[in-house]
């Protein structure tokens, strides 16, 4: 049985958007370091596949194939990418498989197979579904010491409250917190 592990880069006020379409587009860049990258790679684990929504796949496919020869790039490029999409014909960066139709069932079926952990990065709409349906096993928040005030949040206001249990915390030399939590389910009233 595969674990589904959600990884999100997040500001202290819950913003996850950090691409070029945002006012502070590269807000994560000043906090990157070789030591931090090694810690994040260790958190991913030595063998994983990716579970991504289409928009995140498109962003990743524009960057990772030409990112260079280093452990994280090599692992991401080698991973099987399971993509939630209605446009599977244009998936070129592989190895790749698409998930469509009844997505929750497809992910549940995929998670019940033997294989590598499934890492979810970005894909905030998918992340909400995974948590809401009880499909996520862990949430890893890479928290940056910034307050952005506005931008896309990790969860929409429509997601039900969730309960997490603290597992581990690491701090990078630039002040990032890599916090790992086990997903327990709905928050008890």
N, C-alpha and C positions, 0 to 999 in steps of 0.2 A: 504494500500500500504506500502510495506517495504522499509526502507531506506537501501542503500548499503553504508557501511562506511569502508574505507580502513585505516588500521593502519600499519605503517611501522616504525621499529627501524632503524635509519639512522645516519651515521656519517656526520660531517659538509661538507664533500666533496662528499656526495651522495652514499656512499657504504652501502648496506643493508646486505651483507653476513656476518654471524657471527657464523657459525657452525664450527665443528672441522676440516673441510676440508680447512680452510683458514689459512694463516700464523699467523694472530692474532686472532685465533678462538674465544676466549672468551672475546673480547674487550668490550662487554656490561656489563660483570660481576662486575667490580669495581664500577659501578654507580647504582647498585641495592640497594634499601633500603625499609624497610617496609612502610615508608611514600610515597615513589614513587610508590610502588605497589598499595597502596590504591588509589592514584590519578589516576593511569592507569585504575584500576578496575572501578572507578567512571566514567571515560571517556567512557568505554565500555557500561555502563548502566546496569541496574539491570536484564534485560531480553534480551537475544540475541541468535541468531543462528550463525553458522560459514559457510562461503563460502570459500573453499580452493581448490587450485590445488593439485594434487596427491602427489607431492614431499613434500609439507608442511604438508599435512595430515600424511604422513609416519613419518616425524620428530615429529609432535605433538603426534601421537599415541604411539611412543616409550617413551614419557616423561609424559604426563599429566595423564594417568590412574594410575600411581604410584607416583604422585607428593605429595600426602598427603591431609590432610583435612584442607583446608583454602578456603576463598571465591572465589578467582580467579580459582583455580583448580576445585572446586565444580561446578562453573558456566560453565566452558569450558567442563567439562565432561558431564554435563546435557544437553548442547546445542545440537540441531540437527545439524549435520555436512553435508553440501551439498558439494559433492566432484566432481570436474571436472576430469574425468578419463576415460581411455579406458580399465581399468582393474578393474571393479567393484566387481569381484568375491572374491577378497582378502581384502575387506573393513570389518574389524572386530570391530573396536572401534566405538561404536555408542552412541546414535541413529545416524544412517547414511543413507543418500540417495545419489545416484550418478546422475550426470548430464553428458550426453554424446550426441553424434550426433551433431545437430546444437546448439552449446553451447550458443551462443549469444541469440538465441531465448529462450532456456531453462532458462537462467538467467533472461531475460526480463519477461518471464511468471512467474517465481518464485517471482521476485520483485513486480509484480502487484497483488500478493495475500495478504491477511491479515495475519499478523504475526509479529514476532519479527524482529528487525533490523538484517541485515546480516552483520557480521563483517568479513572482509578479512584481514588476517595477512600473511606476507611473500608473496608467490604466485606472484612473480613479473611479470611473463608472463600474468597471469590472470589480474593483476592490470592494465597493459597497455591496454589490451582489454577492460576492464570496462570503463576506462577513454576515450579511443578512440571512443567507441560506445555510450558515454553519459549515461552510466548506473550507474556510481558512484555519490553519493550525497555529500559525505564528504571525506576529506583526513585528517587523523590525523598523524602528523609526530612526532615521539619521537626522538628528536635530541640529540646526544651524543657529548660532547666537545672533539672530537678527529678528526684528519685528517689521513686517512688510505692510501691514494695515489692510491691504486689499490684494485680491488675486484668487485664483482657483483654490478651493479648500479641499482637504483630504476627503471629507464626506459632505454630502448634501444634507439639508435639514430634514429630508424625508427618511433617513436611515434610523432604525430603532437603536436605542442605547445598547452598548455592548460591554461586557466585562472581560478584562484582561488580567492575567497574573504575571507579575514581574519575573523574568528569568535571569537577565544578565545586563550589565552596562559596561561600556568601554568608552574612554575618552581619547580622541586623537590629539596630536600635538597642537593643532590649530583650534581646538575647543569644540569640535563636533562631539556630540553624544550619540553613540550607537546603542540604542536600548532595544532589547529583545523581550517580547511579551508572548505568552501563550494565550490563545483565544479561548475563552471559557464558554461564551454564548451570550444570550440575552442578559442584560443587567436586571437583577432581581429588584422588584418594587418594594 
